[in-house]
């Protein structure tokens, strides 16, 4: 009895999985943008708090603004990369050139960037007590 499973490019479950992966990347990009916005506004919040207190304000370095803007920009890059990769994947599936088991280079790069940003923020928090 021959195998009744269709090839990957004809199986709709493969396209649904690609759609779920695409939406997960979009969600990741939106999360980065939301956190970046909150981080960039945190410096403004701290300035407002110091204005209401009686002691003079400490000079700010603007680090929260730039790190927040960087996270928002990273979120935009992730979303644009997700769109590009989704179109590329659908093209590979329809043409039959898709190869299973390929490592997601974009996910590895994003993970390394976020790990480096986390280490940098931890060092900054330890140095500025």
Residue pairs with C-beta under 8 A, 6 or more apart in sequence:
5 11
7 96
8 14
8 93
8 98
8 100
9 93
9 94
9 95
9 96
9 98
14 93
15 90
15 93
18 86
18 89
18 90
18 93
21 86
22 82
22 83
22 85
22 86
25 78
25 79
25 81
25 82
25 85
25 86
25 106
26 79
26 82
28 75
28 78
28 82
28 110
29 75
29 76
29 77
29 78
29 79
29 82
30 75
30 79
31 75
32 71
32 72
32 74
32 75
32 78
33 71
33 72
33 75
33 76
34 75
35 71
36 67
36 68
36 69
36 70
36 71
36 72
36 73
36 74
36 75
37 68
37 72
38 68
39 64
39 67
39 68
39 71
40 64
40 65
40 67
40 68
40 69
40 71
40 72
41 68
42 64
42 68
43 60
43 62
43 63
43 64
43 65
43 68
46 60
46 64
47 57
47 60
50 57
50 58
51 57
63 124
67 117
67 121
70 117
71 117
74 110
74 113
78 106
78 110
81 106
85 106
89 98
92 98
92 99
